[in-house]
Amino acid sequence: MARPASTMQPTLMIVCVVVAAAAGASDPGFEAWFSTELGVARGRRLQVQGSIPPYVRGMFVQSGPGRFDIGNMSFGHALDGFSKHLELRLEDAADGVRATFSTDFLQTGFYKNSLKENTIAPGMVAAETNPPSRRKLGYLNLLGPNDNNYIKPQFIGETELMTSDTNYVIVMQDPSRINRTIAPLLPSSLWESHWKDEPGLPLGHLCIQAAMAHGLTDPETGGYVTAMGCQAFANVKPLEQYHVIFRIDPSDLQRRVRLAKVPLPPGRAPSYMHQNGATERYHVLVGTPFHMDLPSVVLGKGLAQGGLVSPTGEQTLFQVVNKRDGSVREILAPGFLMGHVVNSYEEGEDIVLDLTHMEVETGGFFSRYLLSNMLDKEKRDSFPKSSILRFRLKPDGNFTREPLLPLEPEDDIELPLIHPGLFGKKYCVLWGVQFSAGGRSFASTALIKRNLCTGENVTRFEEGRYVSEHIFVPRPGADGEDDGALVGLVFDAKTGESVVEVVDARTLQRLATMSTGLRVPFPVHATWVGGADRTVAFV
């Protein structure tokens, strides 16, 4: 039986580390993970080595940058490459399971314009290109298609959307074809589809940023709930700026139904948001001191190089929004940057919020994943590490914070995941990707499991195998929140190919592998679509 995470002190420490290398790992082949792979596949049958549990049937979908150069120009950031879509289908077959793999470049406006011009076309990027081009293009970057979505595939109803951290959303027709792009009214092309807001938003406000990659599905409506920021072109105190929580229903993907308009203090711009929290009764917006500087973006600055700014001394603003009446409670904390929310839930009148945390001075993951850092061992190894913190937000406006993993204060764990049926509820188990595993180099990535209730600590590290995000498939009739399988990609530098692996979620023992026959460069987020049981009968 799983026990709720009622204390931060582990009652039992079980350490199980699988290591296939000496401590002085040399990062073999790591930099190839950030290089172009032009290979595509359509319905390729993969050979399964090992045994895949019979309940792991469905579709594993992932996206990420697949091409880092065109003509004589290359990108300067790991998250700027041209988007590539990946799909693995696992289906019952006479011989057990059929694994079918497809991957191709998204035929976005940005990609097609770049192919036509044989260079990187106008568009907003995280970093300046090589040779420099964004500054010369200036405001044309803001007017580009800006549809190079690679962050996370999401499904609203039966429709797949390719998302990012903006209000530019790609509606897919099938795994290789785009149906249409939905874009904000400003800035965008007149011929694109635009959002229909109910009620309408004031004219003149630029609602570019949105946590589209990490929303939540409303169990009552099937709608997709997330938040966006609306700002004035210049951050001038009298001008209204705010966050909006909204829902997109499967019946009309262009329609955004406002659930709450959340005002910001005068002179504070909306925060760049990748993910927020949610509990049974509350939306929890995490307003870090990280804001889009539109004048700098117009001048062609990359988001990691001045397009996103952190005002000196600004605090992080938690906005706790009551789902029933829209009332807002604000809590200020010392400023920090974040990557992902692990989970959030209510404990009495407190809200517990676990998230991956970085100091403001580091510039967060935008600075960390500059290719000038990723491709330089000394720089990537010396970059400050992240940590997972637990915030407890009190009803009186106070808060506490502490390391989620007291024995690993600089855990450098990212891409966290939990049982999908426990979002917004107490939980014990998390999985993720740990960088700098075992005190090694940054590129020493490991698949990890941590049990917050028992102290169980399982880490699987293998030199030359670079781990990306896995997803959790619960076993129907499970007897615990870790009863199931993990599915994810690993880049095997020895073979130069990426491998899909199926892993026992309890032990992290590998159950099966499927080589894709090509390299999948630095994939970002994955989504699982299938008949997996999401009920939580064991709690």
Secondary structure as UniProt FT lines:
FT   STRAND          14..19
FT   TURN            28..29
FT   HELIX           30..34
FT   STRAND          41..46
FT   STRAND          49..50
FT   TURN            54..55
FT   STRAND          58..67
FT   STRAND          69..70
FT   TURN            71..72
FT   STRAND          73..74
FT   TURN            78..79
FT   STRAND          82..93
FT   TURN            94..95
FT   STRAND          96..105
FT   HELIX           109..117
FT   HELIX           134..137
FT   TURN            138..139
FT   HELIX           140..143
FT   STRAND          152..156
FT   TURN            157..158
FT   STRAND          159..163
FT   STRAND          169..174
FT   TURN            175..176
FT   STRAND          177..183
FT   TURN            190..191
FT   STRAND          193..194
FT   STRAND          196..198
FT   TURN            203..204
FT   STRAND          209..210
FT   HELIX           212..214
FT   STRAND          216..217
FT   TURN            219..221
FT   STRAND          224..231
FT   TURN            237..238
FT   STRAND          242..249
FT   TURN            250..251
FT   STRAND          252..263
FT   TURN            266..267
FT   STRAND          277..278
FT   STRAND          282..287
FT   STRAND          291..292
FT   HELIX           294..298
FT   TURN            299..300
FT   HELIX           303..305
FT   TURN            306..307
FT   STRAND          308..309
FT   TURN            312..313
FT   STRAND          316..322
FT   TURN            323..325
FT   STRAND          328..333
FT   STRAND          337..347
FT   TURN            348..349
FT   STRAND          350..358
FT   HELIX           360..362
FT   HELIX           364..368
FT   HELIX           371..374
FT   HELIX           377..382
FT   STRAND          387..393
FT   TURN            395..396
FT   STRAND          399..403
FT   TURN            406..407
FT   TURN            409..410
FT   STRAND          413..417
FT   HELIX           420..422
FT   TURN            423..424
FT   STRAND          429..434
FT   HELIX           437..439
FT   TURN            442..443
FT   STRAND          446..451
FT   TURN            452..454
FT   STRAND          456..461
FT   TURN            463..464
FT   STRAND          465..474
FT   TURN            476..477
FT   TURN            481..482
FT   STRAND          484..492
FT   TURN            493..496
FT   STRAND          497..504
FT   TURN            505..507
FT   STRAND          510..515
FT   STRAND          526..530
FT   TURN            537..538
//
